[in-house]
């Protein structure tokens, strides 16, 4: 556990005391710390013992803590550190089906299986997430429009429920429990193991096309017209560009290269792969360094340096999928007050709402780096799964005065457009607003009531939103 | 839970009829609806506050609290927490007393010390116990600039606030690492029902300004706030004024 635990000022808290091993925990945004007993998990028995011993404050599982908000925090209760349970149990290199423990990271899956010709079915912008977390948040990636989200590539999962039983749940055996768990933010039980369908690749290189678009209209048109030609697609928007240039973007889209598409010198080692953290942000980052001037200069440079149009450029997996993973602890650059990520989606046909959200964020003048815009394909039956057909926008915003009111009012725009917010990113939505965003929330609550009648599984997020 | 941007879902007002407590609730309610627990003696004023906050969008729960009753704080905190976590508790009860009476009336001094110092320490201990168990929460304690350096004109009141201030400042340090934090608020002269009929002191402020300072202080994770902010420098000067001179100042 190296991320998201704040140093405990009193070492005595780490040993003994009323909450044994209690530490302050935060999410990736480093906001709203709360204290919980963090229990490392080395097998089913550890999980069962913690669940059966749970007090009124309950239990939740935590992976690599890449949720921005409070999903993997549980104030006053127990938090299970799943990263100590991270083995590959079985791998079928014919079919690409791998059985893994839930604490294994996508990073480790890539290290193991890319050289053997398999990539993870879905990856978000960081590979430092666990399989358990990927299921709980039903994460999506640049290939959502063709491949859907992570849950659609899970064949079964072993779920330890509140009664201490381990159930093997598949979409066929128990669709309700499966689709409540996929996207269920860890509130149906603890995912111990899962079988994941990996994706066959011939090389570890991507063929990438880059386009620059001068404004939001041209961006949306480009994505709508040609996204279907690409397996992976994403657009990075300069949120500080205003007026005529609002929404100016760099679009990168691509697919994995086939063996015969590689240059001759690469064909000897087509599946070579090195994912590593190259540098780290120091723990104390000067808070004044990120301001409108420096961020605007960065965004300008970034836009100018991108080619106007480039085709079939070979890029590595980290460069194409996980550019920020090269910098360890980049979440520290926003300073001690932390930051939030605002990620929302609105259906196709509600482009005006997306424009209004982006416009108001741009004119608010936060020193935000780039926003990400993407088109989602069809959703899945996950009751709290985030993706649904439409546009999704995500951007990081440092905590600042007036932000709470601004985001509350943007939520109103999103609700009016029948859109929703992404729980894995959320740290501030109003509970009554959230109620209006997920029409299958009652189904989710019904499943939870059945498998966890006493509410053993809970989290700060669950308390905050009254899930 | 208090969210990433410092917005709580519940607020406990201990001394729920105090103008500063009510103004703080209104300040939060202007942003979002939330659960507000009004802890006070059963008076018409309490019912009026409950009605007023309900009208402003709060889900109000009323709980009995009597600063003269040693058993009351424990009961009050338990009742307030029964319906869910207490995200923020504002300890806002207190008496100003009559300086003339307090100079000679020992019974009145004992009562003032009970209400302004003893009861707040008991309440603070009960709140800290509850919030330690929750693993999160913020306690806001209403101190006063009068506690910074008690002066002859109202030293009994000043001494109780000095004690309260010391208690909550120490409590804050003892809670580091528990997820619970304490905000000590030191207002100057506040125009409120407590000071009705008195002449304004220099740098006089309002319950609304104190509420604003509380909300901002919590958002910025502060441990102490002065209202108005300039009071900090004024009191810093007064604190270091030689006693012979301080005694003669018309304050």
Interface residues (C-beta under 8 A of the other chain):
Chain A: X8 X9 X10 X13 X18 X19 X22 X24 X29 X31 X32 X33 X34 X35 X36 X57 X69 X70 X74 X75 X76 X77 X337 X338 X340 X399 X403 X404 X405 X407 X408 X427 X428 X430 X431 X432 X460 X463 X464
Chain B: X1 X2 X3 X4 X5 X6 X7 X9 X31 X32 X33 X84 X85 X132 X133 X134 X135 X136 X176 X177 X178 X179 X220 X221
